[in-house]
Amino acid sequence: MRSFRAFTALALSGALAVSTQALAAPETYELDPTHSFIEFSISHLGFSILKGRFNEMEGSFTYDAEKPENNSVEVTVKTASLDSNHAERDEHLRNEDFLHVEKYPVATFKSKRFEPEGEGGTLHGDLTLHGETKPIEVDVEFIGAGEDPWGGYRRGYVGTTTIRQADWGIDYDLGPAAETMELQFFIEGIRQ
């Protein structure tokens, strides 16, 4: 009887250990393209702010609850999906003066490391835009996570950074107030 109890206790503790390890495993999320996008904000001649977005993107991220410093993300954006709510302006932004989407049809961001702080943190990685790759830092804010109505599990974040366009070879003169732009990455992923 004693050996049966010992065996049962050992089997139970082993099962719990395996279960705990499974729960603690890093999770992979595929971006939901209908709920993920990138917004940009830039000064319009110093008089107002122009906002727009990129509507088509794909990618994935890894979430590690036990070791959040291992969290990572990769995103690819179709540059021709730019939308500033004005067709003529969009055509200009897509041409050689700015994004040159025929030559550079995608932009990418790939993280290299993450510094957690609370439920957010700072993501360090490389932004490839207009044929140039430069390091950037993205301030990350956790939005929420949970089960969706279709039986899946989702997790969402917003990341914010400011870039100087000329660092990526985009030097069209829009005045000194427009030398930098803010980018916001709205990311919603579905656990795989």
Rosetta silent file (secondary structure, phi, psi, omega in degrees, C-alpha in Angstrom):
SEQUENCE: MRSFRAFTALALSGALAVSTQALAAPETYELDPTHSFIEFSISHLGFSILKGRFNEMEGSFTYDAEKPENNSVEVTVKTASLDSNHAERDEHLRNEDFLHVEKYPVATFKSKRFEPEGEGGTLHGDLTLHGETKPIEVDVEFIGAGEDPWGGYRRGYVGTTTIRQADWGIDYDLGPAAETMELQFFIEGIRQ
SCORE:     score description
SCORE:     0.000 S_00000001
   1 L     0.000  -42.788 -179.347    0.000    0.000    0.000 S_00000001
   2 H   -62.049  -42.488 -179.207    2.801    2.385    0.907 S_00000001
   3 H   -65.714  -34.424  177.309    4.558    1.772   -2.416 S_00000001
   4 H   -64.633  -42.988  177.972    1.260    2.435   -4.288 S_00000001
   5 H   -63.138  -43.170  179.919    0.861    5.786   -2.483 S_00000001
   6 H   -62.252  -42.755  179.804    4.464    6.666   -3.190 S_00000001
   7 H   -63.286  -44.121 -179.859    4.005    5.759   -6.857 S_00000001
   8 H   -62.909  -44.390  178.853    0.775    7.811   -7.062 S_00000001
   9 H   -62.658  -41.530  179.793    2.402   10.818   -5.386 S_00000001
  10 H   -65.340  -44.352  179.881    5.402   10.562   -7.702 S_00000001
  11 H   -63.516  -42.099  179.715    3.196   10.247  -10.798 S_00000001
  12 H   -64.792  -44.451  179.519    1.048   13.203   -9.666 S_00000001
  13 H   -65.425  -36.128  176.952    4.058   15.426   -8.953 S_00000001
  14 H   -65.430  -41.974  179.291    5.519   14.480  -12.339 S_00000001
  15 H   -64.398  -40.716  177.658    2.255   15.322  -14.077 S_00000001
  16 H   -64.391  -39.859  178.917    2.080   18.665  -12.280 S_00000001
  17 H   -62.987  -44.563  178.544    5.663   19.447  -13.264 S_00000001
  18 H   -63.950  -43.220  179.723    4.925   18.671  -16.910 S_00000001
  19 H   -61.980  -43.189  178.802    1.689   20.682  -16.735 S_00000001
  20 H   -63.731  -41.477  178.329    3.487   23.664  -15.183 S_00000001
  21 H   -63.618  -39.621  179.721    6.191   23.514  -17.823 S_00000001
  22 H   -64.490  -41.247  179.229    3.557   23.407  -20.552 S_00000001
  23 H   -66.259  -31.609 -175.666    1.786   26.421  -19.091 S_00000001
  24 H   -87.044   -4.594 -177.875    5.045   28.338  -18.842 S_00000001
  25 L   -63.832  144.917  175.855    6.119   27.625  -22.436 S_00000001
  26 L   -57.711  144.545 -178.877    6.499   30.666  -24.699 S_00000001
  27 E  -107.849  140.498  176.924    3.390   31.371  -26.775 S_00000001
  28 E  -106.127  135.095  179.830    3.382   32.242  -30.481 S_00000001
  29 E  -124.089  132.609  171.958    0.798   34.659  -31.879 S_00000001
  30 E   -93.648  136.471  179.556   -0.007   35.347  -35.527 S_00000001
  31 E   -64.439  136.347  171.730   -1.089   38.920  -36.243 S_00000001
  32 L   -83.413  108.396 -173.878   -4.757   39.374  -37.036 S_00000001
  33 L   -67.349  -18.103  178.974   -4.494   41.512  -40.207 S_00000001
  34 L   -86.152   -8.970  179.383   -7.992   42.922  -39.761 S_00000001
  35 L  -129.748   18.301  177.189   -7.149   44.306  -36.304 S_00000001
  36 L  -128.386  136.308  179.840   -3.475   45.225  -36.736 S_00000001
  37 E  -163.978  170.626  177.634   -2.176   48.332  -38.480 S_00000001
  38 E  -121.928  130.141  174.756    0.390   51.113  -38.253 S_00000001
  39 E  -105.296  149.220  172.360   -0.501   54.787  -37.882 S_00000001
  40 E  -127.205  149.483  176.627    1.771   57.729  -38.587 S_00000001
  41 E  -132.367  131.469 -179.491    1.558   61.347  -37.441 S_00000001
  42 E  -146.790  148.734  178.966    3.589   64.183  -38.966 S_00000001
  43 E   -65.253  139.301  172.398    3.418   67.959  -38.921 S_00000001
  44 E  -102.911   93.147  177.217    1.749   69.574  -41.927 S_00000001
  45 L    59.362   18.663 -179.489    3.914   72.636  -42.590 S_00000001
  46 L    81.206    3.904 -177.018    3.859   73.447  -38.881 S_00000001
  47 L   -99.970  -31.863 -178.111    0.148   74.326  -39.039 S_00000001
  48 E  -156.982 -170.968 -179.478   -1.521   71.035  -38.120 S_00000001
  49 E  -117.572  129.024  173.477   -0.937   67.283  -37.865 S_00000001
  50 E   -95.887  129.186  176.428   -1.402   64.862  -40.737 S_00000001
  51 E  -117.484  147.330  176.259   -2.381   61.351  -39.698 S_00000001
  52 E  -156.644 -175.793 -178.324   -2.477   58.250  -41.842 S_00000001
  53 E  -152.915  162.789  169.788   -2.065   54.525  -41.669 S_00000001
  54 E  -107.887  124.117 -170.737   -0.785   51.418  -43.392 S_00000001
  55 L   -91.087  -18.647 -174.544   -3.646   48.984  -43.811 S_00000001
  56 L  -119.032  118.268  178.531   -1.875   45.765  -44.850 S_00000001
  57 E  -150.826  160.262  175.753    0.552   43.965  -42.598 S_00000001
  58 E  -146.937  163.985  179.005    1.443   40.489  -41.415 S_00000001
  59 E   158.325 -167.378 -178.377    3.715   38.987  -38.825 S_00000001
  60 E  -154.972  163.264  172.854    3.952   37.229  -35.512 S_00000001
  61 E  -144.408  158.309  178.611    5.158   37.686  -31.967 S_00000001
  62 E  -113.695  132.313  177.513    6.295   35.510  -29.106 S_00000001
  63 E  -117.598  124.061 -179.790    5.084   36.047  -25.542 S_00000001
  64 L  -121.921  101.908 -176.682    7.021   34.441  -22.685 S_00000001
  65 L   -64.245  -35.036 -177.618    5.316   35.008  -19.316 S_00000001
  66 L   -77.516  -34.868 -178.692    8.209   33.455  -17.372 S_00000001
  67 L  -132.452   76.623 -175.138   10.987   35.316  -19.207 S_00000001
  68 H   -61.204  -19.683  176.970    9.476   38.473  -20.718 S_00000001
  69 H   -65.158  -14.363  177.663   12.927   39.590  -21.858 S_00000001
  70 H   -89.528   -3.025  178.734   12.552   36.863  -24.521 S_00000001
  71 L   -59.128  141.997 -177.826    9.432   38.472  -26.021 S_00000001
  72 E  -149.825  163.462 -179.928    9.908   39.238  -29.715 S_00000001
  73 E  -150.889  146.864  171.852    8.027   40.451  -32.791 S_00000001
  74 E  -134.680  131.043 -177.246    8.407   40.495  -36.577 S_00000001
  75 E  -135.015  137.694  173.391    6.168   42.626  -38.807 S_00000001
  76 E  -122.726  130.916 -176.117    6.026   43.131  -42.580 S_00000001
  77 E  -119.923  135.031  173.479    4.036   46.044  -44.010 S_00000001
  78 E   -82.744  113.735 -173.634    2.945   46.618  -47.609 S_00000001
  79 H   -65.245  -28.967  179.581    3.992   50.220  -48.237 S_00000001
  80 H   -70.115   -9.485  179.108    1.403   50.698  -51.019 S_00000001
  81 H   -82.135    7.228  177.674   -1.336   50.182  -48.400 S_00000001
  82 E   -55.530  137.819 -177.564   -0.652   53.726  -47.134 S_00000001
  83 E  -144.541  108.691  177.512   -3.904   55.598  -46.533 S_00000001
  84 L  -110.291   14.758  177.104   -4.024   59.276  -45.533 S_00000001
  85 L    68.759   27.234  177.234   -7.686   59.719  -46.533 S_00000001
  86 L  -155.671  110.430 -170.608   -6.780   61.730  -49.672 S_00000001
  87 H   -58.710  -45.100 -178.155   -6.138   59.915  -52.974 S_00000001
  88 H   -65.370  -42.194  177.972   -3.856   62.523  -54.594 S_00000001
  89 H   -64.027  -41.505  179.259   -1.725   62.879  -51.478 S_00000001
  90 H   -59.248  -42.245  178.040   -1.509   59.090  -51.165 S_00000001
  91 H   -61.368  -40.695  178.452   -0.187   58.838  -54.738 S_00000001
  92 H   -65.555  -42.882 -179.834    2.469   61.460  -53.928 S_00000001
  93 H   -66.138  -25.607  178.948    3.478   59.681  -50.718 S_00000001
  94 H   -83.680  -15.640 -174.224    3.809   56.416  -52.658 S_00000001
  95 L   -85.096 -169.102 -172.638    6.060   57.863  -55.388 S_00000001
  96 L   -63.146  -23.260 -179.945    9.827   58.485  -55.536 S_00000001
  97 L   -66.542  -26.257 -175.059    9.666   61.611  -53.333 S_00000001
  98 L  -128.358  -96.914 -170.799    8.707   59.511  -50.322 S_00000001
  99 L   -81.592  -23.286 -178.848    8.153   55.735  -50.046 S_00000001
 100 L    46.942   62.097 -170.317    8.887   54.749  -53.675 S_00000001
 101 L   -65.889  -24.591  177.586    6.623   51.728  -53.257 S_00000001
 102 L   -66.917  -37.769  179.651    7.435   50.215  -56.662 S_00000001
 103 L   -84.121  -34.354 -177.832   11.094   49.860  -55.660 S_00000001
 104 L  -124.839   78.034 -172.963   10.453   49.199  -51.955 S_00000001
 105 L   -72.975  -15.299  178.550    7.115   47.351  -51.711 S_00000001
 106 E  -133.110  153.505  168.867    7.556   46.301  -48.074 S_00000001
 107 E  -122.195  148.081 -177.890    8.864   47.722  -44.827 S_00000001
 108 E  -134.294  152.966  168.557    9.804   45.451  -41.935 S_00000001
 109 E  -130.134  130.538  177.948   10.456   45.585  -38.234 S_00000001
 110 E  -131.959  120.601 -178.378   12.306   42.790  -36.461 S_00000001
 111 E   -74.755  153.403  178.207   12.979   42.974  -32.735 S_00000001
 112 E  -116.927  -33.114  176.179   16.379   42.099  -31.286 S_00000001
 113 E  -159.654  161.595 -177.385   15.735   42.425  -27.552 S_00000001
 114 E  -132.529  132.731  175.132   13.057   43.491  -25.079 S_00000001
 115 E  -108.050  101.705 -177.535   13.393   45.374  -21.785 S_00000001
 116 E   -71.598  146.633  173.345   10.259   44.591  -19.741 S_00000001
 117 E  -149.809  108.182 -174.034    8.740   47.151  -17.405 S_00000001
 118 L    63.469 -132.038  178.131    5.460   46.207  -15.764 S_00000001
 119 L   -91.868   -0.628  178.352    3.177   44.824  -18.469 S_00000001
 120 E  -120.564 -143.638  178.092    4.969   46.835  -21.172 S_00000001
 121 E   150.573 -160.633 -179.986    8.537   47.837  -21.812 S_00000001
 122 E  -122.000  126.289  179.349   10.955   48.880  -24.539 S_00000001
 123 E  -101.295  127.380  177.167   11.466   46.880  -27.696 S_00000001
 124 E  -107.452  132.714 -179.683   14.799   47.275  -29.509 S_00000001
 125 E  -169.245 -172.264 -177.222   14.975   46.225  -33.139 S_00000001
 126 E  -110.977  128.346  173.906   15.658   47.050  -36.768 S_00000001
 127 E  -103.283  121.782  174.621   13.304   49.010  -39.017 S_00000001
 128 E  -105.526  118.166 -175.289   13.854   48.461  -42.731 S_00000001
 129 E  -146.301  135.472  175.573   12.246   51.235  -44.753 S_00000001
 130 L    56.486   32.693  177.443   13.009   52.691  -48.190 S_00000001
 131 L    80.081    4.014  179.834   15.856   50.197  -48.592 S_00000001
 132 E  -117.067  143.037  176.933   17.642   51.247  -45.388 S_00000001
 133 E  -117.104  123.296 -178.578   17.858   49.326  -42.110 S_00000001
 134 E  -136.283  150.703  176.435   18.325   51.288  -38.879 S_00000001
 135 E   -76.310  144.294  174.123   17.861   50.481  -35.191 S_00000001
 136 E  -138.095  164.053  172.650   14.874   51.933  -33.347 S_00000001
 137 E  -118.051  134.883 -178.189   13.350   51.718  -29.869 S_00000001
 138 E  -120.361  122.716  174.356    9.617   51.154  -29.453 S_00000001
 139 E   -78.435  122.944 -173.221    7.765   51.921  -26.213 S_00000001
 140 E  -109.049  132.004  175.998    5.319   49.035  -25.727 S_00000001
 141 E  -121.046  128.258  176.703    2.028   49.195  -23.824 S_00000001
 142 E   -76.275  130.718  179.498   -0.023   46.065  -23.101 S_00000001
 143 E   -96.921  -50.025 -179.238   -3.697   46.526  -24.036 S_00000001
 144 E   174.427  167.396  178.821   -5.297   43.225  -23.079 S_00000001
 145 E  -152.148  151.269  177.282   -5.538   39.454  -23.514 S_00000001
 146 E   161.205 -179.272 -179.377   -8.221   36.797  -23.328 S_00000001
 147 E   -74.981  141.622  176.603  -10.534   34.408  -25.120 S_00000001
 148 L   -98.773  171.685 -177.199  -12.370   35.665  -28.181 S_00000001
 149 L   -68.504   -8.476 -175.206  -15.947   34.695  -29.221 S_00000001
 150 L  -106.773   13.417  176.228  -14.629   32.189  -31.812 S_00000001
 151 L    90.075    4.875  178.321  -12.708   29.924  -29.436 S_00000001
 152 L   -97.393  178.544  176.937   -9.313   31.566  -29.885 S_00000001
 153 E  -129.004  130.143 -173.540   -7.076   33.449  -27.485 S_00000001
 154 E  -122.147  156.033  177.582   -5.842   36.961  -28.315 S_00000001
 155 E  -143.800  136.626 -175.843   -3.265   39.384  -27.004 S_00000001
 156 E  -134.256  147.260 -178.712   -2.889   43.052  -27.989 S_00000001
 157 E  -141.559  161.008  165.332   -0.319   45.838  -27.691 S_00000001
 158 E  -127.097  134.279  178.103    0.402   49.313  -28.959 S_00000001
 159 E  -120.084  140.438 -176.314    3.977   50.388  -29.635 S_00000001
 160 E  -128.222  136.509  175.068    5.129   53.978  -30.182 S_00000001
 161 E  -149.320  162.013  175.071    8.316   55.393  -31.647 S_00000001
 162 E  -121.425  131.553  179.204    9.532   58.564  -33.354 S_00000001
 163 E  -123.375  157.460  172.808   11.757   58.440  -36.421 S_00000001
 164 E  -103.465  113.196 -171.758   13.607   60.961  -38.536 S_00000001
 165 H   -56.902  -36.128 -177.711   12.680   60.158  -42.144 S_00000001
 166 H   -61.131  -24.838  177.406   16.010   61.387  -43.542 S_00000001
 167 H   -64.582  -21.119  177.765   17.754   58.573  -41.637 S_00000001
 168 H  -107.909   18.519  175.313   16.028   56.207  -44.091 S_00000001
 169 L    79.948   14.030  176.857   16.805   58.338  -47.151 S_00000001
 170 L  -104.419  100.529 -170.627   13.449   60.141  -47.317 S_00000001
 171 L  -122.707   25.111  176.247   14.466   63.801  -47.399 S_00000001
 172 L   -61.768  129.916 -173.015   11.625   65.619  -49.165 S_00000001
 173 L   -79.332  110.549  175.740   11.458   69.079  -47.534 S_00000001
 174 L  -113.513   14.599 -178.423    8.217   69.565  -45.616 S_00000001
 175 L    95.686  158.069 -174.887    9.668   72.154  -43.239 S_00000001
 176 H   -61.598  -28.611 -179.151   11.588   71.771  -39.967 S_00000001
 177 H   -72.081  -14.796 -177.136    8.531   70.735  -37.958 S_00000001
 178 H  -107.479   20.455  179.377    8.119   67.696  -40.233 S_00000001
 179 L   -73.338  -21.367  177.645   11.633   66.287  -39.926 S_00000001
 180 E  -124.924  157.243  174.892   10.332   63.594  -37.575 S_00000001
 181 E  -138.082  151.518  176.176    7.181   61.503  -37.481 S_00000001
 182 E   -95.757  136.246  174.064    5.541   59.360  -34.847 S_00000001
 183 E  -114.921  138.205  174.383    4.696   55.751  -35.638 S_00000001
 184 E  -125.506  124.858  179.200    2.214   53.686  -33.650 S_00000001
 185 E   -99.731  112.338  176.386    2.046   49.917  -34.096 S_00000001
 186 E   -98.970  110.685 -170.780   -1.378   48.501  -33.174 S_00000001
 187 E  -119.331  123.612  172.371   -0.816   44.763  -32.834 S_00000001
 188 E  -126.896  122.581 -176.520   -3.444   42.102  -32.127 S_00000001
 189 E  -117.681  151.803  177.186   -2.352   38.484  -32.261 S_00000001
 190 E  -109.418  124.829 -177.813   -4.125   35.137  -32.171 S_00000001
 191 E   -63.765  135.629 -178.620   -2.382   32.390  -30.176 S_00000001
 192 L   -94.349    0.000    0.000   -1.322   29.436  -32.311 S_00000001
